[in-house]
Amino acid sequence: MPPELVLPELTLYSRPGCHLCEQAHAHLLALEYRFTEVDITGNPELEHLYGQDIPVLAAGKRVLIKGVFSKGRLSTLKLLLVREARGQHSG
């Protein structure tokens, strides 16, 4: 089964003007992640949860990475997510 079929849809929490957020977005696209970007600006709950840590990559409520997203770090995460998803689908 190709990895893109087993990778979960992720959420990138960010805010405009954040260079780390822009970098994370670019790396996620380059590595063909499936994700939705959510601007936390003006949302008190999201600002409270993620405001000090953006960018934040999450699967549902589970935070996967926050802060600096290097391509190496995201590649490793992708492998872990694929293994995790395959483990859930087999059996």
Gaussian input, Z-matrix of N, CA and C with variables (Angstrom, degrees):
# hf/3-21g

backbone

0 1
 N
 C     1     B1
 C     2     B2     1     A1
 N     3     B3     2     A2     1     D1
 C     4     B4     3     A3     2     D2
 C     5     B5     4     A4     3     D3
 N     6     B6     5     A5     4     D4
 C     7     B7     6     A6     5     D5
 C     8     B8     7     A7     6     D6
 N     9     B9     8     A8     7     D7
 C    10    B10     9     A9     8     D8
 C    11    B11    10    A10     9     D9
 N    12    B12    11    A11    10    D10
 C    13    B13    12    A12    11    D11
 C    14    B14    13    A13    12    D12
 N    15    B15    14    A14    13    D13
 C    16    B16    15    A15    14    D14
 C    17    B17    16    A16    15    D15
 N    18    B18    17    A17    16    D16
 C    19    B19    18    A18    17    D17
 C    20    B20    19    A19    18    D18
 N    21    B21    20    A20    19    D19
 C    22    B22    21    A21    20    D20
 C    23    B23    22    A22    21    D21
 N    24    B24    23    A23    22    D22
 C    25    B25    24    A24    23    D23
 C    26    B26    25    A25    24    D24
 N    27    B27    26    A26    25    D25
 C    28    B28    27    A27    26    D26
 C    29    B29    28    A28    27    D27
 N    30    B30    29    A29    28    D28
 C    31    B31    30    A30    29    D29
 C    32    B32    31    A31    30    D30
 N    33    B33    32    A32    31    D31
 C    34    B34    33    A33    32    D32
 C    35    B35    34    A34    33    D33
 N    36    B36    35    A35    34    D34
 C    37    B37    36    A36    35    D35
 C    38    B38    37    A37    36    D36
 N    39    B39    38    A38    37    D37
 C    40    B40    39    A39    38    D38
 C    41    B41    40    A40    39    D39
 N    42    B42    41    A41    40    D40
 C    43    B43    42    A42    41    D41
 C    44    B44    43    A43    42    D42
 N    45    B45    44    A44    43    D43
 C    46    B46    45    A45    44    D44
 C    47    B47    46    A46    45    D45
 N    48    B48    47    A47    46    D46
 C    49    B49    48    A48    47    D47
 C    50    B50    49    A49    48    D48
 N    51    B51    50    A50    49    D49
 C    52    B52    51    A51    50    D50
 C    53    B53    52    A52    51    D51
 N    54    B54    53    A53    52    D52
 C    55    B55    54    A54    53    D53
 C    56    B56    55    A55    54    D54
 N    57    B57    56    A56    55    D55
 C    58    B58    57    A57    56    D56
 C    59    B59    58    A58    57    D57
 N    60    B60    59    A59    58    D58
 C    61    B61    60    A60    59    D59
 C    62    B62    61    A61    60    D60
 N    63    B63    62    A62    61    D61
 C    64    B64    63    A63    62    D62
 C    65    B65    64    A64    63    D63
 N    66    B66    65    A65    64    D64
 C    67    B67    66    A66    65    D65
 C    68    B68    67    A67    66    D66
 N    69    B69    68    A68    67    D67
 C    70    B70    69    A69    68    D68
 C    71    B71    70    A70    69    D69
 N    72    B72    71    A71    70    D70
 C    73    B73    72    A72    71    D71
 C    74    B74    73    A73    72    D72
 N    75    B75    74    A74    73    D73
 C    76    B76    75    A75    74    D74
 C    77    B77    76    A76    75    D75
 N    78    B78    77    A77    76    D76
 C    79    B79    78    A78    77    D77
 C    80    B80    79    A79    78    D78
 N    81    B81    80    A80    79    D79
 C    82    B82    81    A81    80    D80
 C    83    B83    82    A82    81    D81
 N    84    B84    83    A83    82    D82
 C    85    B85    84    A84    83    D83
 C    86    B86    85    A85    84    D84
 N    87    B87    86    A86    85    D85
 C    88    B88    87    A87    86    D86
 C    89    B89    88    A88    87    D87
 N    90    B90    89    A89    88    D88
 C    91    B91    90    A90    89    D89
 C    92    B92    91    A91    90    D90
 N    93    B93    92    A92    91    D91
 C    94    B94    93    A93    92    D92
 C    95    B95    94    A94    93    D93
 N    96    B96    95    A95    94    D94
 C    97    B97    96    A96    95    D95
 C    98    B98    97    A97    96    D96
 N    99    B99    98    A98    97    D97
 C   100   B100    99    A99    98    D98
 C   101   B101   100   A100    99    D99
 N   102   B102   101   A101   100   D100
 C   103   B103   102   A102   101   D101
 C   104   B104   103   A103   102   D102
 N   105   B105   104   A104   103   D103
 C   106   B106   105   A105   104   D104
 C   107   B107   106   A106   105   D105
 N   108   B108   107   A107   106   D106
 C   109   B109   108   A108   107   D107
 C   110   B110   109   A109   108   D108
 N   111   B111   110   A110   109   D109
 C   112   B112   111   A111   110   D110
 C   113   B113   112   A112   111   D111
 N   114   B114   113   A113   112   D112
 C   115   B115   114   A114   113   D113
 C   116   B116   115   A115   114   D114
 N   117   B117   116   A116   115   D115
 C   118   B118   117   A117   116   D116
 C   119   B119   118   A118   117   D117
 N   120   B120   119   A119   118   D118
 C   121   B121   120   A120   119   D119
 C   122   B122   121   A121   120   D120
 N   123   B123   122   A122   121   D121
 C   124   B124   123   A123   122   D122
 C   125   B125   124   A124   123   D123
 N   126   B126   125   A125   124   D124
 C   127   B127   126   A126   125   D125
 C   128   B128   127   A127   126   D126
 N   129   B129   128   A128   127   D127
 C   130   B130   129   A129   128   D128
 C   131   B131   130   A130   129   D129
 N   132   B132   131   A131   130   D130
 C   133   B133   132   A132   131   D131
 C   134   B134   133   A133   132   D132
 N   135   B135   134   A134   133   D133
 C   136   B136   135   A135   134   D134
 C   137   B137   136   A136   135   D135
 N   138   B138   137   A137   136   D136
 C   139   B139   138   A138   137   D137
 C   140   B140   139   A139   138   D138
 N   141   B141   140   A140   139   D139
 C   142   B142   141   A141   140   D140
 C   143   B143   142   A142   141   D141
 N   144   B144   143   A143   142   D142
 C   145   B145   144   A144   143   D143
 C   146   B146   145   A145   144   D144
 N   147   B147   146   A146   145   D145
 C   148   B148   147   A147   146   D146
 C   149   B149   148   A148   147   D147
 N   150   B150   149   A149   148   D148
 C   151   B151   150   A150   149   D149
 C   152   B152   151   A151   150   D150
 N   153   B153   152   A152   151   D151
 C   154   B154   153   A153   152   D152
 C   155   B155   154   A154   153   D153
 N   156   B156   155   A155   154   D154
 C   157   B157   156   A156   155   D155
 C   158   B158   157   A157   156   D156
 N   159   B159   158   A158   157   D157
 C   160   B160   159   A159   158   D158
 C   161   B161   160   A160   159   D159
 N   162   B162   161   A161   160   D160
 C   163   B163   162   A162   161   D161
 C   164   B164   163   A163   162   D162
 N   165   B165   164   A164   163   D163
 C   166   B166   165   A165   164   D164
 C   167   B167   166   A166   165   D165
 N   168   B168   167   A167   166   D166
 C   169   B169   168   A168   167   D167
 C   170   B170   169   A169   168   D168
 N   171   B171   170   A170   169   D169
 C   172   B172   171   A171   170   D170
 C   173   B173   172   A172   171   D171
 N   174   B174   173   A173   172   D172
 C   175   B175   174   A174   173   D173
 C   176   B176   175   A175   174   D174
 N   177   B177   176   A176   175   D175
 C   178   B178   177   A177   176   D176
 C   179   B179   178   A178   177   D177
 N   180   B180   179   A179   178   D178
 C   181   B181   180   A180   179   D179
 C   182   B182   181   A181   180   D180
 N   183   B183   182   A182   181   D181
 C   184   B184   183   A183   182   D182
 C   185   B185   184   A184   183   D183
 N   186   B186   185   A185   184   D184
 C   187   B187   186   A186   185   D185
 C   188   B188   187   A187   186   D186
 N   189   B189   188   A188   187   D187
 C   190   B190   189   A189   188   D188
 C   191   B191   190   A190   189   D189
 N   192   B192   191   A191   190   D190
 C   193   B193   192   A192   191   D191
 C   194   B194   193   A193   192   D192
 N   195   B195   194   A194   193   D193
 C   196   B196   195   A195   194   D194
 C   197   B197   196   A196   195   D195
 N   198   B198   197   A197   196   D196
 C   199   B199   198   A198   197   D197
 C   200   B200   199   A199   198   D198
 N   201   B201   200   A200   199   D199
 C   202   B202   201   A201   200   D200
 C   203   B203   202   A202   201   D201
 N   204   B204   203   A203   202   D202
 C   205   B205   204   A204   203   D203
 C   206   B206   205   A205   204   D204
 N   207   B207   206   A206   205   D205
 C   208   B208   207   A207   206   D206
 C   209   B209   208   A208   207   D207
 N   210   B210   209   A209   208   D208
 C   211   B211   210   A210   209   D209
 C   212   B212   211   A211   210   D210
 N   213   B213   212   A212   211   D211
 C   214   B214   213   A213   212   D212
 C   215   B215   214   A214   213   D213
 N   216   B216   215   A215   214   D214
 C   217   B217   216   A216   215   D215
 C   218   B218   217   A217   216   D216
 N   219   B219   218   A218   217   D217
 C   220   B220   219   A219   218   D218
 C   221   B221   220   A220   219   D219
 N   222   B222   221   A221   220   D220
 C   223   B223   222   A222   221   D221
 C   224   B224   223   A223   222   D222
 N   225   B225   224   A224   223   D223
 C   226   B226   225   A225   224   D224
 C   227   B227   226   A226   225   D225
 N   228   B228   227   A227   226   D226
 C   229   B229   228   A228   227   D227
 C   230   B230   229   A229   228   D228
 N   231   B231   230   A230   229   D229
 C   232   B232   231   A231   230   D230
 C   233   B233   232   A232   231   D231
 N   234   B234   233   A233   232   D232
 C   235   B235   234   A234   233   D233
 C   236   B236   235   A235   234   D234
 N   237   B237   236   A236   235   D235
 C   238   B238   237   A237   236   D236
 C   239   B239   238   A238   237   D237
 N   240   B240   239   A239   238   D238
 C   241   B241   240   A240   239   D239
 C   242   B242   241   A241   240   D240
 N   243   B243   242   A242   241   D241
 C   244   B244   243   A243   242   D242
 C   245   B245   244   A244   243   D243
 N   246   B246   245   A245   244   D244
 C   247   B247   246   A246   245   D245
 C   248   B248   247   A247   246   D246
 N   249   B249   248   A248   247   D247
 C   250   B250   249   A249   248   D248
 C   251   B251   250   A250   249   D249
 N   252   B252   251   A251   250   D250
 C   253   B253   252   A252   251   D251
 C   254   B254   253   A253   252   D252
 N   255   B255   254   A254   253   D253
 C   256   B256   255   A255   254   D254
 C   257   B257   256   A256   255   D255
 N   258   B258   257   A257   256   D256
 C   259   B259   258   A258   257   D257
 C   260   B260   259   A259   258   D258
 N   261   B261   260   A260   259   D259
 C   262   B262   261   A261   260   D260
 C   263   B263   262   A262   261   D261
 N   264   B264   263   A263   262   D262
 C   265   B265   264   A264   263   D263
 C   266   B266   265   A265   264   D264
 N   267   B267   266   A266   265   D265
 C   268   B268   267   A267   266   D266
 C   269   B269   268   A268   267   D267
 N   270   B270   269   A269   268   D268
 C   271   B271   270   A270   269   D269
 C   272   B272   271   A271   270   D270

   B1=1.4667
   B2=1.5277
   B3=1.3274
   B4=1.4713
   B5=1.5214
   B6=1.3513
   B7=1.4661
   B8=1.5225
   B9=1.3515
   B10=1.4554
   B11=1.5298
   B12=1.3430
   B13=1.4534
   B14=1.5262
   B15=1.3243
   B16=1.4551
   B17=1.5235
   B18=1.3268
   B19=1.4590
   B20=1.5207
   B21=1.3303
   B22=1.4663
   B23=1.5268
   B24=1.3214
   B25=1.4730
   B26=1.5285
   B27=1.3153
   B28=1.4595
   B29=1.5211
   B30=1.3237
   B31=1.4607
   B32=1.5176
   B33=1.3270
   B34=1.4614
   B35=1.5237
   B36=1.3262
   B37=1.4604
   B38=1.5263
   B39=1.3383
   B40=1.4571
   B41=1.5216
   B42=1.3310
   B43=1.4706
   B44=1.5192
   B45=1.3262
   B46=1.4627
   B47=1.5258
   B48=1.3288
   B49=1.4518
   B50=1.5195
   B51=1.3048
   B52=1.4662
   B53=1.5326
   B54=1.3315
   B55=1.4691
   B56=1.5215
   B57=1.3442
   B58=1.4611
   B59=1.5338
   B60=1.3345
   B61=1.4732
   B62=1.5326
   B63=1.3263
   B64=1.4680
   B65=1.5229
   B66=1.3221
   B67=1.4585
   B68=1.5376
   B69=1.3267
   B70=1.4663
   B71=1.5233
   B72=1.3187
   B73=1.4628
   B74=1.5363
   B75=1.3224
   B76=1.4654
   B77=1.5293
   B78=1.3227
   B79=1.4716
   B80=1.5290
   B81=1.3217
   B82=1.4654
   B83=1.5253
   B84=1.3342
   B85=1.4702
   B86=1.5275
   B87=1.3215
   B88=1.4636
   B89=1.5248
   B90=1.3291
   B91=1.4624
   B92=1.5300
   B93=1.3247
   B94=1.4734
   B95=1.5224
   B96=1.3196
   B97=1.4657
   B98=1.5266
   B99=1.3229
   B100=1.4645
   B101=1.5238
   B102=1.3389
   B103=1.4660
   B104=1.5253
   B105=1.3140
   B106=1.4522
   B107=1.5163
   B108=1.3197
   B109=1.4606
   B110=1.5262
   B111=1.3227
   B112=1.4601
   B113=1.5219
   B114=1.3248
   B115=1.4624
   B116=1.5273
   B117=1.3309
   B118=1.4656
   B119=1.5219
   B120=1.3216
   B121=1.4599
   B122=1.5228
   B123=1.3248
   B124=1.4604
   B125=1.5156
   B126=1.3308
   B127=1.4579
   B128=1.5319
   B129=1.3376
   B130=1.4722
   B131=1.5298
   B132=1.3187
   B133=1.4658
   B134=1.5277
   B135=1.3381
   B136=1.4651
   B137=1.5270
   B138=1.3328
   B139=1.4668
   B140=1.5295
   B141=1.3352
   B142=1.4615
   B143=1.5305
   B144=1.3407
   B145=1.4593
   B146=1.5264
   B147=1.3384
   B148=1.4645
   B149=1.5230
   B150=1.3230
   B151=1.4596
   B152=1.5140
   B153=1.3210
   B154=1.4642
   B155=1.5204
   B156=1.3267
   B157=1.4617
   B158=1.5246
   B159=1.3408
   B160=1.4620
   B161=1.5213
   B162=1.3068
   B163=1.4558
   B164=1.5289
   B165=1.3287
   B166=1.4592
   B167=1.5223
   B168=1.3231
   B169=1.4581
   B170=1.5127
   B171=1.3394
   B172=1.4572
   B173=1.5187
   B174=1.3292
   B175=1.4645
   B176=1.5149
   B177=1.3280
   B178=1.4596
   B179=1.5211
   B180=1.3167
   B181=1.4743
   B182=1.5273
   B183=1.3314
   B184=1.4610
   B185=1.5309
   B186=1.3214
   B187=1.4662
   B188=1.5219
   B189=1.3420
   B190=1.4603
   B191=1.5180
   B192=1.3293
   B193=1.4686
   B194=1.5211
   B195=1.3239
   B196=1.4591
   B197=1.5152
   B198=1.3267
   B199=1.4557
   B200=1.5083
   B201=1.3168
   B202=1.4659
   B203=1.5253
   B204=1.3461
   B205=1.4633
   B206=1.5263
   B207=1.3035
   B208=1.4642
   B209=1.5236
   B210=1.3147
   B211=1.4682
   B212=1.5280
   B213=1.3222
   B214=1.4598
   B215=1.5216
   B216=1.3115
   B217=1.4719
   B218=1.5258
   B219=1.3342
   B220=1.4643
   B221=1.5241
   B222=1.3221
   B223=1.4719
   B224=1.5189
   B225=1.3315
   B226=1.4608
   B227=1.5234
   B228=1.3249
   B229=1.4578
   B230=1.5310
   B231=1.3200
   B232=1.4630
   B233=1.5281
   B234=1.3255
   B235=1.4602
   B236=1.5270
   B237=1.3211
   B238=1.4646
   B239=1.5291
   B240=1.3345
   B241=1.4677
   B242=1.5251
   B243=1.3373
   B244=1.4611
   B245=1.5260
   B246=1.3134
   B247=1.4804
   B248=1.5138
   B249=1.3269
   B250=1.4611
   B251=1.5231
   B252=1.3282
   B253=1.4690
   B254=1.5265
   B255=1.3147
   B256=1.4718
   B257=1.5188
   B258=1.3167
   B259=1.4636
   B260=1.5152
   B261=1.3238
   B262=1.4614
   B263=1.5183
   B264=1.3449
   B265=1.4524
   B266=1.5227
   B267=1.3195
   B268=1.4638
   B269=1.5186
   B270=1.2643
   B271=1.4481
   B272=1.4360
   A1=108.46
   A2=119.04
   A3=120.92
   A4=111.64
   A5=117.30
   A6=120.59
   A7=114.07
   A8=118.35
   A9=119.34
   A10=112.58
   A11=116.46
   A12=119.20
   A13=111.98
   A14=117.03
   A15=119.16
   A16=113.82
   A17=117.69
   A18=118.93
   A19=110.95
   A20=117.23
   A21=119.54
   A22=111.30
   A23=115.47
   A24=121.81
   A25=106.28
   A26=116.77
   A27=121.77
   A28=110.60
   A29=115.64
   A30=121.85
   A31=108.67
   A32=115.54
   A33=121.83
   A34=107.26
   A35=116.41
   A36=121.58
   A37=107.55
   A38=115.93
   A39=120.79
   A40=110.07
   A41=115.06
   A42=120.98
   A43=108.15
   A44=117.13
   A45=121.06
   A46=111.64
   A47=116.06
   A48=121.09
   A49=114.41
   A50=117.70
   A51=122.73
   A52=108.33
   A53=117.24
   A54=119.22
   A55=112.52
   A56=118.20
   A57=120.01
   A58=111.11
   A59=115.77
   A60=120.40
   A61=110.43
   A62=115.41
   A63=119.79
   A64=110.72
   A65=116.17
   A66=120.97
   A67=110.61
   A68=116.72
   A69=120.86
   A70=110.56
   A71=116.87
   A72=122.53
   A73=110.00
   A74=116.66
   A75=121.27
   A76=111.62
   A77=117.45
   A78=120.65
   A79=111.25
   A80=117.14
   A81=120.06
   A82=110.70
   A83=116.63
   A84=120.28
   A85=110.62
   A86=117.02
   A87=121.19
   A88=112.08
   A89=116.41
   A90=121.05
   A91=112.50
   A92=116.05
   A93=123.55
   A94=113.99
   A95=115.37
   A96=120.25
   A97=108.88
   A98=116.26
   A99=121.18
   A100=106.18
   A101=115.97
   A102=117.88
   A103=110.40
   A104=113.51
   A105=122.69
   A106=106.42
   A107=116.27
   A108=119.83
   A109=108.77
   A110=116.06
   A111=122.32
   A112=108.89
   A113=116.27
   A114=123.06
   A115=107.77
   A116=116.51
   A117=120.12
   A118=112.94
   A119=117.63
   A120=122.14
   A121=111.24
   A122=116.38
   A123=121.15
   A124=114.79
   A125=118.09
   A126=121.64
   A127=107.31
   A128=117.31
   A129=120.06
   A130=114.03
   A131=117.59
   A132=120.17
   A133=110.97
   A134=116.84
   A135=120.29
   A136=111.29
   A137=117.37
   A138=120.85
   A139=110.20
   A140=115.86
   A141=120.46
   A142=111.05
   A143=116.64
   A144=121.29
   A145=113.17
   A146=116.92
   A147=120.37
   A148=115.34
   A149=118.51
   A150=122.09
   A151=115.75
   A152=117.56
   A153=120.89
   A154=112.82
   A155=117.30
   A156=121.11
   A157=115.22
   A158=118.64
   A159=119.64
   A160=111.82
   A161=116.44
   A162=126.98
   A163=111.68
   A164=114.78
   A165=121.84
   A166=107.54
   A167=116.54
   A168=122.48
   A169=107.36
   A170=116.12
   A171=120.37
   A172=111.26
   A173=113.79
   A174=122.55
   A175=104.87
   A176=116.69
   A177=120.36
   A178=108.31
   A179=117.25
   A180=121.71
   A181=112.03
   A182=117.17
   A183=122.50
   A184=110.35
   A185=116.78
   A186=121.77
   A187=108.23
   A188=115.50
   A189=121.40
   A190=112.13
   A191=116.77
   A192=122.61
   A193=108.01
   A194=115.73
   A195=119.90
   A196=108.43
   A197=115.14
   A198=119.84
   A199=112.64
   A200=116.85
   A201=122.21
   A202=110.18
   A203=116.16
   A204=122.11
   A205=108.30
   A206=118.59
   A207=119.97
   A208=108.51
   A209=116.63
   A210=119.89
   A211=110.38
   A212=116.93
   A213=120.42
   A214=112.03
   A215=115.33
   A216=120.79
   A217=110.56
   A218=116.67
   A219=120.77
   A220=111.77
   A221=117.64
   A222=120.63
   A223=110.60
   A224=116.21
   A225=120.45
   A226=110.73
   A227=117.01
   A228=121.00
   A229=110.81
   A230=116.82
   A231=120.83
   A232=110.58
   A233=117.06
   A234=120.61
   A235=111.31
   A236=116.79
   A237=120.72
   A238=111.43
   A239=116.55
   A240=120.14
   A241=111.50
   A242=116.92
   A243=120.35
   A244=109.64
   A245=117.01
   A246=120.63
   A247=111.29
   A248=115.85
   A249=121.31
   A250=111.15
   A251=115.70
   A252=120.82
   A253=110.95
   A254=117.54
   A255=120.57
   A256=110.63
   A257=116.53
   A258=120.53
   A259=111.77
   A260=117.55
   A261=121.72
   A262=110.92
   A263=117.62
   A264=121.09
   A265=113.51
   A266=117.20
   A267=118.87
   A268=109.12
   A269=115.59
   A270=115.81
   A271=112.33
   D1=126.33
   D2=179.89
   D3=-62.03
   D4=144.65
   D5=-177.80
   D6=-54.19
   D7=-36.15
   D8=-176.39
   D9=-64.41
   D10=-18.93
   D11=179.41
   D12=-83.19
   D13=-18.16
   D14=-177.72
   D15=-110.27
   D16=-10.72
   D17=178.80
   D18=-72.80
   D19=135.34
   D20=178.32
   D21=-73.23
   D22=158.46
   D23=171.12
   D24=-75.05
   D25=126.55
   D26=-177.50
   D27=-108.92
   D28=167.43
   D29=177.29
   D30=-121.12
   D31=129.02
   D32=174.35
   D33=-104.01
   D34=111.90
   D35=176.48
   D36=-89.15
   D37=127.95
   D38=-174.80
   D39=-151.68
   D40=-176.66
   D41=171.77
   D42=-147.28
   D43=150.98
   D44=179.36
   D45=-59.60
   D46=144.09
   D47=177.10
   D48=83.47
   D49=1.84
   D50=-179.75
   D51=-91.14
   D52=111.02
   D53=-176.98
   D54=-65.77
   D55=-33.52
   D56=176.45
   D57=-66.51
   D58=-34.68
   D59=177.74
   D60=-66.59
   D61=-42.46
   D62=179.04
   D63=-64.02
   D64=-40.70
   D65=178.18
   D66=-65.06
   D67=-43.83
   D68=178.71
   D69=-60.45
   D70=-44.96
   D71=178.98
   D72=-57.09
   D73=-48.46
   D74=-178.99
   D75=-62.47
   D76=-43.04
   D77=179.40
   D78=-66.05
   D79=-40.18
   D80=178.90
   D81=-62.47
   D82=-42.22
   D83=177.37
   D84=-63.88
   D85=-44.89
   D86=-178.41
   D87=-61.44
   D88=-33.18
   D89=-178.90
   D90=-94.30
   D91=8.98
   D92=174.93
   D93=58.58
   D94=40.40
   D95=171.81
   D96=-73.96
   D97=150.73
   D98=170.16
   D99=-97.55
   D100=118.62
   D101=-177.61
   D102=-153.37
   D103=157.84
   D104=173.05
   D105=-115.93
   D106=134.13
   D107=178.99
   D108=-96.27
   D109=132.37
   D110=-179.43
   D111=-121.84
   D112=122.25
   D113=176.21
   D114=-79.76
   D115=120.59
   D116=-177.90
   D117=-83.47
   D118=-8.80
   D119=-177.29
   D120=-56.76
   D121=127.54
   D122=176.02
   D123=81.30
   D124=0.38
   D125=177.37
   D126=-106.82
   D127=101.85
   D128=-174.41
   D129=-55.83
   D130=-39.40
   D131=-179.20
   D132=-65.68
   D133=-47.44
   D134=-179.72
   D135=-68.90
   D136=-36.97
   D137=176.36
   D138=-60.45
   D139=-42.03
   D140=179.42
   D141=-65.46
   D142=-44.65
   D143=-177.37
   D144=-70.13
   D145=-42.99
   D146=-168.03
   D147=-123.40
   D148=-6.16
   D149=-172.11
   D150=-54.15
   D151=-36.58
   D152=-178.59
   D153=-86.27
   D154=-9.83
   D155=-170.79
   D156=-116.39
   D157=-3.88
   D158=-172.50
   D159=-60.53
   D160=149.10
   D161=-2.28
   D162=-72.68
   D163=152.90
   D164=177.95
   D165=-129.04
   D166=130.34
   D167=175.86
   D168=-107.76
   D169=125.97
   D170=-175.80
   D171=-133.88
   D172=151.95
   D173=170.53
   D174=-113.81
   D175=100.87
   D176=-172.10
   D177=64.91
   D178=-126.53
   D179=178.94
   D180=-89.84
   D181=-4.83
   D182=-176.73
   D183=-85.21
   D184=114.63
   D185=177.64
   D186=-77.84
   D187=126.29
   D188=-178.73
   D189=-98.77
   D190=-45.60
   D191=179.53
   D192=-145.88
   D193=145.38
   D194=171.02
   D195=-141.50
   D196=153.15
   D197=-179.46
   D198=90.38
   D199=-125.77
   D200=-176.78
   D201=-85.95
   D202=125.97
   D203=178.66
   D204=-108.15
   D205=99.11
   D206=174.36
   D207=-83.43
   D208=158.85
   D209=177.46
   D210=-61.88
   D211=-38.14
   D212=178.92
   D213=-62.40
   D214=-44.35
   D215=179.19
   D216=-63.41
   D217=-41.80
   D218=179.65
   D219=-70.35
   D220=-34.01
   D221=176.68
   D222=-64.81
   D223=-43.59
   D224=177.56
   D225=-62.68
   D226=-43.59
   D227=178.24
   D228=-60.44
   D229=-41.45
   D230=-179.26
   D231=-60.68
   D232=-44.05
   D233=177.29
   D234=-60.75
   D235=-43.10
   D236=179.30
   D237=-63.90
   D238=-41.71
   D239=179.63
   D240=-65.63
   D241=-38.68
   D242=178.37
   D243=-64.67
   D244=-46.71
   D245=178.72
   D246=-60.32
   D247=-43.33
   D248=179.50
   D249=-61.47
   D250=-46.74
   D251=-178.43
   D252=-65.99
   D253=-41.47
   D254=178.28
   D255=-63.60
   D256=-37.64
   D257=178.21
   D258=-63.76
   D259=-35.51
   D260=179.48
   D261=-73.77
   D262=-30.96
   D263=-177.13
   D264=-85.47
   D265=-18.63
   D266=179.21
   D267=-97.60
   D268=113.93
   D269=174.49
   D270=120.48

